[in-house]
Amino acid sequence: MKVNLKLSRVGMNMESATVSVWHKQPGDSFRKGEALYEIESEKVTMEIEAPCDGRLLAITVPAGQEATVGGNVCVIDTELSA
């Protein structure tokens, strides 16, 4: 199933963050808990982990660009072939 991953609020006053680096590229598979990308805001720099096993289909916010809390960051496929 295709799922749009959204940027979650990680700080109380966070409204946006810059995607600093992508650890996965479109077509790459990942496991739950693996780092997908890193964000930087005024008060925090952190890795964002995969919420499930899957495959990255598309990046909608490239590295170096700002994402808004609740906005789409990437598209993943949650159904992996055995």
C-alpha positions in Angstrom: 0.0 0.0 0.0 1.3 3.5 -0.9 1.5 5.8 2.1 2.5 9.5 2.3 4.7 10.1 5.3 4.2 13.4 6.9 6.6 15.5 9.0 5.6 15.1 12.7 6.0 17.8 15.3 9.0 16.8 17.4 9.2 20.0 19.5 6.4 21.9 21.2 6.7 25.0 19.0 8.0 23.4 15.9 6.1 24.5 12.8 8.7 23.4 10.1 12.1 21.8 9.7 14.7 21.5 7.0 15.4 18.0 5.7 19.2 17.9 6.0 20.0 14.5 4.5 18.2 11.4 3.1 19.6 8.1 4.2 17.5 6.2 1.7 16.8 6.9 -2.0 13.8 6.0 -4.2 13.8 2.2 -4.7 15.7 1.4 -1.5 14.1 -1.0 1.0 14.2 -0.3 4.7 13.2 -2.0 8.0 11.1 -0.5 10.8 13.3 1.7 13.0 16.0 2.4 10.3 16.8 6.1 9.7 15.1 7.4 6.6 16.2 11.0 6.8 17.4 13.8 9.2 15.8 17.1 10.0 17.1 20.3 11.5 14.9 22.9 13.2 15.8 25.9 15.4 16.1 23.7 18.5 16.7 20.1 17.3 18.6 17.9 14.8 17.4 14.4 14.7 17.0 11.3 12.5 13.5 10.2 11.6 13.0 6.5 11.7 10.9 4.3 9.4 7.5 3.5 11.0 7.3 0.1 9.3 9.2 -2.1 6.9 8.9 -0.9 3.3 10.4 0.7 0.2 10.9 4.4 -0.5 9.0 5.3 -3.7 9.4 9.0 -3.9 11.0 11.9 -2.0 8.7 15.0 -2.0 11.0 17.3 0.1 14.6 17.1 -1.2 17.6 17.5 1.2 18.1 21.2 1.9 14.5 22.1 1.6 12.0 23.0 4.4 9.0 20.9 5.3 6.0 22.0 7.2 4.7 20.0 10.1 1.9 17.8 8.7 3.2 18.1 5.2 4.2 15.2 3.0 7.9 14.3 3.0 8.0 11.1 1.0 5.9 8.2 -0.3 6.6 4.7 0.8 5.2 1.2 -0.1 4.4 -0.8 2.9 3.9 -4.1 1.0 7.1 -5.9 0.4 7.4 -9.1 -1.6 8.6 -12.1 0.3 
